[in-house]
Amino acid sequence: MLYELNAVGSSHSLPVYLRFAQAQRHDSVMAVVSLSEFMQVYPQLKLGRFLDDSDHDVYSFYELLNY
């Protein structure tokens, strides 16, 4: 399974982080792992907004984004 974080600022999107994982891993787990790794690898980049579906509606996700 591929989990992808994209930068979107116009009609185009740019992948900024790619993470491969086992297919049985839930999207919410992949989101927390991917965002955590992304913020460690690229501390100079800040998230302005994060848009996703209801699979990512977990408490640990909100804690991570509220850094």
Number of C-alpha atoms within 10 A of each C-alpha: 12 10 14 16 17 13 14 12 8 7 5 8 11 12 10 12 16 12 15 11 11 9 9 7 10 12 16 17 14 20 21 19 15 19 18 14 14 17 15 11 11 11 9 7 10 8 9 6 8 9 5 8 8 8 11 18 11 12 8 14 17 12 10 14 15 7 5
